[in-house]
Amino acid sequence: MKDDALAKMDTAHAAIVETFTAMPDAALAWLKPGDDYAIGGIVIHLIQSLDGYIATLAAMQATGFEDTDGPGEDEKAVDAQLMHARRGLTPGERTATFAEMGEKHARLADLARRATDAQFATLVGVRYPGDLVPYPTSVALIVKWMTEHDAEHVPHAQQLFAEWQRAH
């Protein structure tokens, strides 16, 4: 179960990276009217998700997979990330941003791999700031959520890129 889930997460990550590889730098700053993220902003958004999942897994592991508090968010940092996602990526940011996403993907996978098979499937109540009730979370669910998140943004990025191509 664990190895299969991690392999799927790696495949989804590779697919998002491959999707962006074909895009020229100029496309990464394009913001479709009405959208929240420029094409390259999707990568910033995925990094933000990786950060949250890494912090959640670290908190779960620190308590020995017992109920725990989830990571809080620095509102100024979140606002800065949202602004960055709206403006997308400049050519000079591309390499470093994709490297950061790759490093954080590897960190998440490493944390998940460290869990025993039993810990991987164990549901832990994670209390997120502002929530009254702990949210049932497991390493398996976090891996699944990140896999699905990467996978959902592949066609999203491809669609935006096709629209950018028609507009340019």
C-alpha positions as CSV (number, residue, x, y, z in Angstrom):
1,M,0.0,0.0,0.0
2,K,2.7,2.5,1.0
3,D,5.0,1.8,-1.9
4,D,2.2,2.0,-4.4
5,A,0.9,5.3,-2.9
6,L,4.3,6.8,-3.0
7,A,4.9,5.6,-6.6
8,K,1.6,7.3,-7.6
9,M,2.6,10.5,-5.9
10,D,6.0,10.4,-7.7
11,T,4.2,9.8,-11.0
12,A,1.8,12.7,-10.4
13,H,4.7,15.0,-9.5
14,A,6.6,14.0,-12.7
15,A,3.5,14.7,-14.8
16,I,3.1,18.2,-13.4
17,V,6.8,18.9,-14.0
18,E,6.6,17.5,-17.6
19,T,3.5,19.6,-18.3
20,F,5.5,22.8,-17.5
21,T,8.7,21.6,-19.3
22,A,7.0,22.2,-22.7
23,M,5.9,25.8,-21.8
24,P,8.1,28.8,-22.8
25,D,9.0,31.2,-20.0
26,A,6.7,33.9,-21.4
27,A,3.6,31.7,-20.7
28,L,4.4,31.3,-17.0
29,A,3.4,34.9,-16.1
30,W,0.1,34.8,-18.1
31,L,-3.0,35.3,-15.9
32,K,-6.3,34.4,-17.6
33,P,-8.9,37.0,-16.7
34,G,-10.9,35.9,-13.7
35,D,-8.3,33.2,-12.6
36,D,-6.6,33.2,-9.2
37,Y,-3.2,32.0,-10.5
38,A,-1.1,32.7,-13.5
39,I,0.1,29.6,-15.3
40,G,3.3,29.5,-13.4
41,G,1.5,30.4,-10.2
42,I,0.2,26.9,-10.1
43,V,3.7,25.9,-9.1
44,I,3.7,28.4,-6.3
45,H,0.3,27.0,-5.2
46,L,1.6,23.4,-5.2
47,I,4.7,24.5,-3.2
48,Q,2.3,26.0,-0.6
49,S,0.4,22.7,-0.4
50,L,3.7,20.8,0.0
51,D,4.7,23.1,2.8
52,G,1.4,22.4,4.6
53,Y,1.6,18.7,4.2
54,I,5.2,18.5,5.2
55,A,4.4,20.5,8.4
56,T,1.4,18.3,9.1
57,L,3.4,15.0,8.7
58,A,6.2,16.4,10.8
59,A,3.7,17.2,13.6
60,M,2.2,13.8,13.3
61,Q,5.5,12.1,13.6
62,A,6.7,14.3,16.5
63,T,3.7,13.0,18.5
64,G,4.2,9.4,17.6
65,F,1.1,9.5,15.4
66,E,-1.2,10.7,18.2
67,D,-3.7,13.5,18.0
68,T,-1.8,16.8,17.4
69,D,-2.1,20.4,16.4
70,G,-1.7,21.1,12.7
71,P,0.5,23.8,11.3
72,G,-0.7,27.4,11.6
73,E,-0.3,29.8,8.7
74,D,1.5,33.1,8.7
75,E,-1.1,35.4,7.0
76,K,1.6,37.7,5.6
77,A,3.4,34.7,4.0
78,V,0.1,33.3,2.6
79,D,-0.8,36.7,1.1
80,A,2.7,37.0,-0.4
81,Q,2.3,33.5,-1.9
82,L,-1.1,34.4,-3.4
83,M,0.3,37.6,-4.9
84,H,3.3,35.6,-6.4
85,A,0.9,33.0,-7.7
86,R,-1.2,35.7,-9.4
87,R,1.9,37.2,-11.1
88,G,3.3,33.8,-12.0
89,L,7.0,33.1,-12.7
90,T,9.6,35.2,-14.3
91,P,12.2,33.5,-16.5
92,G,14.8,34.1,-13.7
93,E,12.6,32.3,-11.1
94,R,11.8,29.2,-13.2
95,T,14.7,27.0,-12.4
96,A,14.9,27.8,-8.7
97,T,11.1,27.5,-8.2
98,F,10.9,24.1,-9.9
99,A,14.0,23.0,-7.9
100,E,12.2,24.1,-4.7
101,M,9.1,22.2,-5.7
102,G,11.2,19.1,-6.4
103,E,13.0,19.3,-3.1
104,K,9.8,19.7,-1.2
105,H,8.2,16.8,-3.0
106,A,11.2,14.7,-2.1
107,R,10.9,15.9,1.6
108,L,7.3,14.9,1.7
109,A,8.0,11.5,0.2
110,D,10.9,11.0,2.6
111,L,8.7,11.8,5.6
112,A,5.9,9.5,4.4
113,R,8.5,6.7,3.7
114,R,9.7,6.9,7.3
115,A,6.3,5.9,8.6
116,T,5.8,2.2,9.3
117,D,3.0,0.5,7.4
118,A,0.8,0.7,10.5
119,Q,1.6,4.4,11.0
120,F,1.0,5.1,7.3
121,A,-2.6,4.0,7.6
122,T,-3.3,5.3,11.2
123,L,-5.8,8.1,11.4
124,V,-4.7,10.9,13.6
125,G,-6.9,13.8,14.8
126,V,-5.2,17.0,13.5
127,R,-6.5,20.2,15.0
128,Y,-6.0,23.0,12.5
129,P,-6.2,26.6,13.6
130,G,-9.8,27.8,13.6
131,D,-11.3,24.4,13.5
132,L,-13.4,23.2,16.4
133,V,-13.0,19.5,15.7
134,P,-9.8,17.6,14.8
135,Y,-9.6,16.5,11.2
136,P,-9.0,12.7,10.7
137,T,-5.6,12.6,8.8
138,S,-3.2,9.9,8.0
139,V,0.1,9.7,6.1
140,A,-1.8,7.7,3.4
141,L,-4.4,10.5,3.1
142,I,-1.7,13.2,2.8
143,V,0.1,11.3,0.1
144,K,-3.3,10.7,-1.7
145,W,-4.2,14.4,-1.3
146,M,-0.9,15.6,-2.8
147,T,-1.1,13.0,-5.6
148,E,-4.6,14.2,-6.5
149,H,-3.6,17.9,-6.2
150,D,-0.7,17.4,-8.6
151,A,-2.9,15.4,-11.0
152,E,-5.7,17.9,-11.0
153,H,-3.4,20.7,-12.0
154,V,-2.0,18.8,-15.0
155,P,-5.0,19.4,-17.2
156,H,-5.6,22.8,-15.6
157,A,-2.1,23.9,-16.6
158,Q,-2.5,22.3,-20.1
159,Q,-5.8,24.1,-20.6
160,L,-4.3,27.5,-19.6
161,F,-1.3,27.0,-21.8
162,A,-3.6,26.2,-24.8
163,E,-5.5,29.4,-24.1
164,W,-2.2,31.3,-23.8
165,Q,-1.1,29.9,-27.2
166,R,-4.4,31.0,-28.8
167,A,-4.1,34.5,-27.3
168,H,-0.5,34.9,-28.5
